[in-house]
Amino acid sequence: AKFGGSYIDNMVPPYRMYGRGVSCYQCCAYTFTSGPESDPKFYDKLYLEGGEHFSLGGKQVVTVNLPRIAYRANGNDALVPELLREVVSKIVKVFEVKEKWLRKQLENYGIPFAQYRPRDPVTGEKLPPLVDMDSLVYTIGVLGGNEMAQYHTGYQLHESKEAVRFLVKTILQLREIVKELREETGLPLVLARTPAESAAQRLAIADLVNRKFREKAKSVVKGDVETAAASIAAGERRNLPVYYSNGTHVYVGARIPLARKIEIEQKFFPILGEGGNMFHIWLGEAHPDPEALWGLTKKIALGSQIGYFAYTKDFTICKSCHRVSPLLNESCPHCGSKAVTYWSRITGYYSNVEGWNSGKLRELRDRYRISL
């Protein structure tokens, strides 16, 4: 209520494996899951026996541009899974090249920090390496689900159940494709929501620049599309104020009740359970009621499939008197100075918005904030 910023890792939904192993989210909402059924050394790692330990993280992330799949399918339902398979197969080829390079590096001790094996201080025996490369995953991310549904069905996620059904079906199809390719290649592939600090803007610009997709993209890309189009026409293609919605999230500017947002976004958490997802609650009050926040937290944890969520409260920091104030203020409410900067959550973590790209700054402006 005072500082925002907390991540809430909800272990209540059945897919979170509570009591059957270890399952946790990390800052940008990627998940780590392990248990005795999948790892024979699980208990040794859990109790750090013999230097055994869990290695969290991934080897690489490549993101699927979902809106472009919709542009190419052009309303044809049957084409969507075919195009998804085509794109994911190309991503897997990238991963195979990366894996080949990585193995060669490991054979030649080319990643010394990760490969370092400390010695047991008592016995002098060499312990397992700091990073277990075999336990790290390759992540296939998704971006722009809302815009994909919008182009394919004519409605955004918050506007129609048809749009929600279409995107749920699409992500389920994508999960099956990833599973099949995981079995075919032996690579540890997972499906996740890409944090997209830069990709949300980059892929939107890429579609506006591409002559094949430009007009289609203009109908669904978020932000200041008119300014972006003028800049592109003038030859400027970098850092434009446009973006796609993050992962399978509803449009950040959708003026809908929080309950409706939960109803929509919770559907994707079990599907993206292996890779990770996140739910955002943008707060619009300077001083939210702590009891109301606690009550809402319990309702989300006990009554939804949302496995990871956070409350975001914006802050104004004065460069003159150095005081911190809630909300985004044009001037410091304490000393009146206009020399202020802002802090907010870019996607999974707080940062100074002066370091954000124009697309993320536009998203910050568009966010629909709630009062409890």
C-alpha positions as CSV (number, residue, x, y, z in Angstrom):
1,A,0.0,0.0,0.0
2,K,2.9,2.4,0.8
3,F,5.6,1.4,-1.7
4,G,4.0,-1.0,-4.2
5,G,6.5,-3.4,-5.7
6,S,5.7,-6.7,-4.1
7,Y,5.6,-9.9,-6.1
8,I,3.0,-12.4,-4.9
9,D,3.8,-16.0,-5.8
10,N,0.5,-17.9,-5.5
11,M,1.0,-21.6,-4.8
12,V,-2.7,-22.3,-4.4
13,P,-3.7,-23.3,-7.9
14,P,-3.2,-27.1,-8.6
15,Y,-0.8,-26.5,-11.5
16,R,1.7,-24.9,-9.1
17,M,2.7,-28.3,-7.6
18,Y,2.4,-27.2,-4.0
19,G,3.6,-30.1,-1.8
20,R,5.0,-32.0,-4.8
21,G,8.3,-30.2,-5.3
22,V,9.6,-26.7,-5.8
23,S,7.9,-24.2,-8.0
24,C,8.7,-20.5,-8.0
25,Y,8.5,-17.4,-10.2
26,Q,11.4,-15.1,-10.9
27,C,11.5,-11.3,-11.3
28,C,10.3,-11.2,-15.0
29,A,7.8,-14.0,-14.4
30,Y,9.7,-17.0,-15.7
31,T,9.1,-20.1,-13.7
32,F,11.3,-22.7,-12.1
33,T,9.8,-26.1,-11.3
34,S,11.5,-29.2,-10.0
35,G,10.4,-32.3,-8.0
36,P,11.6,-35.8,-7.0
37,E,9.7,-37.4,-9.9
38,S,11.7,-35.4,-12.5
39,D,15.1,-35.0,-10.8
40,P,16.7,-38.0,-8.9
41,K,19.0,-35.5,-7.1
42,F,16.0,-33.3,-6.0
43,Y,16.5,-33.8,-2.3
44,D,20.3,-33.4,-2.5
45,K,19.8,-30.1,-4.2
46,L,17.0,-29.0,-1.8
47,Y,19.3,-29.5,1.2
48,L,22.6,-28.6,-0.6
49,E,24.1,-32.0,0.0
50,G,27.5,-32.6,-1.5
51,G,27.4,-29.2,-3.2
52,E,24.3,-30.1,-5.2
53,H,22.1,-27.1,-6.0
54,F,19.3,-25.9,-8.4
55,S,20.3,-23.9,-11.5
56,L,17.6,-21.4,-12.4
57,G,17.3,-19.6,-15.7
58,G,17.4,-20.3,-19.5
59,K,19.9,-20.5,-22.3
60,Q,17.9,-18.3,-24.7
61,V,14.5,-16.7,-25.3
62,V,13.0,-16.2,-28.8
63,T,9.6,-14.5,-29.1
64,V,6.7,-15.4,-31.4
65,N,5.2,-12.3,-33.0
66,L,1.5,-13.4,-32.6
67,P,-0.1,-10.4,-34.5
68,R,2.0,-11.3,-37.6
69,I,0.6,-14.8,-37.5
70,A,-2.9,-13.3,-37.6
71,Y,-1.9,-11.0,-40.5
72,R,-0.6,-13.9,-42.5
73,A,-3.6,-16.1,-41.6
74,N,-6.0,-13.3,-42.6
75,G,-9.0,-14.7,-40.8
76,N,-8.4,-18.3,-41.8
77,D,-8.6,-20.5,-38.6
78,A,-7.0,-23.5,-40.3
79,L,-3.9,-21.5,-41.2
80,V,-3.1,-20.4,-37.7
81,P,-1.7,-23.7,-36.3
82,E,0.2,-24.2,-39.6
83,L,1.9,-20.8,-39.3
84,L,2.6,-21.4,-35.6
85,R,4.4,-24.6,-36.4
86,E,6.4,-23.0,-39.2
87,V,7.6,-20.2,-36.9
88,V,8.3,-22.4,-33.9
89,S,10.2,-24.8,-36.1
90,K,12.5,-21.9,-37.2
91,I,12.9,-20.9,-33.6
92,V,14.0,-24.4,-32.7
93,K,16.6,-24.4,-35.5
94,V,18.1,-21.3,-33.8
95,F,18.1,-23.1,-30.5
96,E,19.8,-26.1,-32.1
97,V,22.6,-23.9,-33.4
98,K,22.9,-22.3,-29.9
99,E,23.1,-25.7,-28.3
100,K,25.8,-26.9,-30.7
101,W,27.9,-23.7,-30.0
102,L,27.3,-24.0,-26.2
103,R,28.4,-27.6,-26.1
104,K,31.6,-26.7,-28.0
105,Q,32.2,-23.9,-25.5
106,L,31.7,-26.3,-22.6
107,E,34.1,-28.9,-24.1
108,N,36.8,-26.3,-24.3
109,Y,36.1,-24.7,-20.9
110,G,34.9,-21.6,-22.7
111,I,32.5,-20.5,-19.9
112,P,34.9,-20.6,-16.9
113,F,32.6,-19.0,-14.3
114,A,29.7,-21.2,-15.0
115,Q,31.9,-24.3,-15.2
116,Y,33.9,-23.6,-12.1
117,R,33.9,-26.5,-9.6
118,P,34.6,-25.3,-6.1
119,R,36.3,-27.8,-3.6
120,D,34.8,-29.1,-0.5
121,P,36.6,-27.3,2.3
122,V,36.8,-30.4,4.4
123,T,37.6,-33.2,1.9
124,G,39.1,-31.2,-0.9
125,E,36.8,-33.1,-3.3
126,K,35.6,-31.1,-6.4
127,L,31.9,-30.3,-6.1
128,P,29.4,-29.9,-9.0
129,P,29.8,-26.9,-11.3
130,L,28.2,-23.6,-10.3
131,V,25.7,-23.8,-13.2
132,D,24.2,-27.1,-14.4
133,M,23.7,-26.3,-18.1
134,D,21.6,-29.4,-18.6
135,S,18.9,-28.1,-16.3
136,L,18.5,-24.7,-18.2
137,V,15.7,-24.3,-20.7
138,Y,15.1,-22.8,-24.1
139,T,12.1,-20.5,-23.9
140,I,9.6,-19.7,-26.7
141,G,7.9,-16.5,-25.7
142,V,4.6,-15.0,-26.8
143,L,3.8,-11.4,-27.5
144,G,0.8,-9.4,-28.7
145,G,-2.0,-12.0,-28.0
146,N,-4.5,-9.2,-27.7
147,E,-3.7,-7.7,-31.1
148,M,-3.7,-11.1,-32.7
149,A,-7.2,-11.8,-31.4
150,Q,-8.2,-8.3,-32.4
151,Y,-7.1,-8.7,-36.0
152,H,-8.4,-12.2,-36.4
153,T,-11.8,-11.8,-34.7
154,G,-12.4,-8.0,-34.9
155,Y,-12.4,-7.7,-31.1
156,Q,-9.9,-7.2,-28.3
157,L,-9.8,-9.6,-25.4
158,H,-11.9,-7.3,-23.2
159,E,-14.5,-6.7,-25.9
160,S,-15.6,-10.2,-26.7
161,K,-15.6,-13.8,-25.4
162,E,-15.0,-14.9,-29.0
163,A,-11.6,-13.1,-28.9
164,V,-10.7,-14.8,-25.6
165,R,-11.8,-18.2,-26.9
166,F,-9.7,-17.8,-30.0
167,L,-6.6,-16.8,-28.1
168,V,-7.0,-19.6,-25.6
169,K,-7.3,-22.1,-28.4
170,T,-4.2,-20.6,-30.1
171,I,-2.0,-20.8,-27.1
172,L,-3.1,-24.3,-26.4
173,Q,-2.2,-25.2,-30.0
174,L,1.1,-23.5,-29.5
175,R,1.8,-25.4,-26.3
176,E,1.1,-28.7,-28.2
177,I,3.5,-27.7,-31.0
178,V,6.2,-26.9,-28.4
179,K,5.6,-30.2,-26.6
180,E,5.9,-32.2,-29.9
181,L,9.1,-30.4,-30.9
182,R,10.6,-30.9,-27.4
183,E,10.0,-34.7,-27.8
184,E,11.4,-34.7,-31.4
185,T,14.6,-32.7,-30.7
186,G,15.3,-33.5,-27.1
187,L,15.8,-29.8,-26.3
188,P,14.2,-28.6,-23.0
189,L,11.6,-26.3,-24.6
190,V,9.1,-24.3,-22.6
191,L,6.4,-21.8,-23.5
192,A,6.2,-18.5,-21.6
193,R,5.0,-14.9,-21.7
194,T,7.9,-12.7,-22.9
195,P,8.6,-9.8,-20.5
196,A,9.1,-7.7,-23.6
197,E,10.7,-4.6,-22.2
198,S,11.9,-3.8,-25.7
199,A,10.2,-6.5,-27.9
200,A,6.7,-5.0,-27.4
201,Q,7.9,-1.9,-29.2
202,R,10.4,-3.5,-31.6
203,L,7.9,-6.0,-33.1
204,A,5.2,-3.4,-33.5
205,I,7.7,-1.2,-35.4
206,A,8.8,-4.1,-37.5
207,D,5.2,-4.7,-38.7
208,L,4.6,-1.0,-39.4
209,V,7.7,-0.9,-41.4
210,N,7.0,-4.0,-43.4
211,R,5.0,-3.2,-46.6
212,K,3.2,-6.5,-46.5
213,F,1.8,-6.0,-43.0
214,R,1.8,-2.2,-42.6
215,E,-1.9,-1.5,-43.2
216,K,-3.0,-4.5,-41.2
217,A,-0.7,-3.5,-38.3
218,K,-2.0,0.0,-38.2
219,S,-5.5,-1.3,-37.3
220,V,-4.3,-3.0,-34.1
221,V,-0.9,-1.6,-32.9
222,K,-1.3,0.4,-29.7
223,G,0.2,3.8,-28.9
224,D,0.6,6.9,-31.2
225,V,0.3,5.1,-34.6
226,E,-0.1,8.3,-36.5
227,T,3.1,9.8,-35.2
228,A,4.9,6.5,-35.8
229,A,3.7,6.2,-39.4
230,A,4.8,9.8,-40.1
231,S,8.2,9.1,-38.7
232,I,8.6,5.9,-40.7
233,A,7.6,7.8,-43.9
234,A,10.3,10.3,-43.1
235,G,12.9,7.5,-42.7
236,E,13.0,7.3,-38.9
237,R,12.4,3.8,-37.6
238,R,13.9,3.8,-34.2
239,N,12.3,4.3,-30.8
240,L,8.7,5.1,-31.9
241,P,5.8,5.5,-29.5
242,V,4.0,2.2,-30.4
243,Y,3.7,-1.2,-28.8
244,Y,2.0,-4.6,-28.7
245,S,0.3,-5.8,-25.6
246,N,2.5,-7.9,-23.3
247,G,2.0,-11.7,-23.7
248,T,-1.6,-12.7,-23.4
249,H,-2.6,-9.6,-21.4
250,V,-5.6,-7.5,-22.1
251,Y,-4.9,-4.0,-23.5
252,V,-3.4,-1.9,-20.6
253,G,-5.8,0.9,-21.4
254,A,-9.0,-1.3,-21.3
255,R,-11.4,0.4,-18.9
256,I,-12.8,-2.7,-17.4
257,P,-13.4,-3.9,-13.8
258,L,-10.5,-5.7,-12.2
259,A,-12.8,-8.8,-11.8
260,R,-13.3,-8.9,-15.6
261,K,-9.5,-8.6,-16.2
262,I,-8.9,-11.5,-13.8
263,E,-11.5,-13.6,-15.5
264,I,-9.8,-13.2,-18.8
265,E,-6.1,-13.4,-17.9
266,Q,-6.3,-16.2,-15.4
267,K,-7.2,-18.6,-18.3
268,F,-3.7,-18.4,-19.7
269,F,-1.8,-19.2,-16.4
270,P,-2.2,-23.0,-16.5
271,I,-1.3,-23.1,-20.2
272,L,1.9,-21.1,-19.6
273,G,2.6,-22.8,-16.4
274,E,5.9,-24.4,-17.5
275,G,7.4,-21.1,-18.7
276,G,5.7,-18.4,-16.8
277,N,3.2,-15.5,-16.8
278,M,2.3,-12.5,-14.7
279,F,-0.8,-10.4,-13.8
280,H,-0.5,-6.7,-13.2
281,I,-2.7,-4.5,-11.0
282,W,-2.1,-0.8,-11.7
283,L,-3.0,1.3,-8.7
284,G,-4.4,4.8,-9.2
285,E,-4.7,5.9,-5.5
286,A,-2.0,7.8,-3.6
287,H,-2.7,5.9,-0.4
288,P,-4.5,2.6,-1.1
289,D,-6.2,1.0,1.9
290,P,-4.0,-1.8,3.2
291,E,-6.9,-3.9,4.4
292,A,-8.6,-3.6,1.0
293,L,-5.4,-4.7,-0.7
294,W,-5.1,-7.7,1.7
295,G,-8.7,-8.7,1.0
296,L,-8.1,-8.4,-2.8
297,T,-4.9,-10.5,-2.5
298,K,-6.7,-13.3,-0.7
299,K,-9.5,-13.3,-3.3
300,I,-7.0,-13.5,-6.2
301,A,-4.9,-16.2,-4.5
302,L,-7.8,-18.4,-3.3
303,G,-10.3,-17.8,-6.1
304,S,-8.4,-17.7,-9.4
305,Q,-5.8,-19.5,-11.5
306,I,-3.4,-16.5,-11.3
307,G,0.0,-17.8,-10.1
308,Y,2.0,-14.6,-10.0
309,F,0.9,-11.0,-9.7
310,A,2.0,-7.6,-8.4
311,Y,0.6,-4.3,-7.4
312,T,2.2,-1.3,-9.1
313,K,2.1,2.1,-7.6
314,D,3.7,5.0,-9.6
315,F,6.1,7.4,-7.9
316,T,7.4,10.9,-8.5
317,I,10.9,11.7,-7.3
318,C,11.9,15.3,-6.9
319,K,15.4,16.2,-8.1
320,S,15.4,19.4,-6.1
321,C,14.2,18.4,-2.6
322,H,14.8,14.6,-3.2
323,R,11.4,13.6,-1.7
324,V,9.3,10.8,-3.0
325,S,5.6,11.2,-3.7
326,P,2.9,8.8,-4.9
327,L,1.4,9.0,-8.4
328,L,2.9,10.7,-11.5
329,N,2.9,14.4,-10.8
330,E,4.0,17.2,-13.1
331,S,5.6,19.0,-10.2
332,C,6.7,18.1,-6.7
333,P,3.8,18.4,-4.3
334,H,6.3,19.3,-1.5
335,C,8.5,22.1,-3.0
336,G,6.7,22.8,-6.3
337,S,9.8,22.0,-8.5
338,K,9.2,20.7,-12.0
339,A,12.5,19.0,-11.9
340,V,11.0,15.5,-11.3
341,T,11.5,12.0,-12.5
342,Y,9.2,9.0,-12.3
343,W,9.6,5.4,-11.2
344,S,7.2,2.6,-12.2
345,R,7.2,-1.1,-13.2
346,I,8.4,-1.6,-16.7
347,T,7.2,-5.2,-16.8
348,G,8.4,-7.2,-13.9
349,Y,10.5,-4.8,-11.9
350,Y,10.6,-1.1,-10.9
351,S,12.9,1.3,-12.7
352,N,13.4,5.0,-13.6
353,V,11.2,5.7,-16.6
354,E,14.0,7.9,-18.1
355,G,15.5,4.7,-19.3
356,W,12.4,3.4,-21.0
357,N,11.9,3.4,-24.7
358,S,9.1,5.5,-26.3
359,G,6.8,2.5,-26.7
360,K,7.0,1.7,-23.0
361,L,6.5,5.4,-22.0
362,R,3.4,5.5,-24.1
363,E,2.2,2.3,-22.4
364,L,2.8,3.9,-19.0
365,R,0.6,6.8,-20.2
366,D,-2.1,4.5,-21.4
367,R,-2.4,2.2,-18.3
368,Y,-5.8,2.1,-16.7
369,R,-5.3,2.4,-13.0
370,I,-7.8,1.3,-10.5
371,S,-9.0,2.6,-7.1
372,L,-10.0,0.1,-4.4
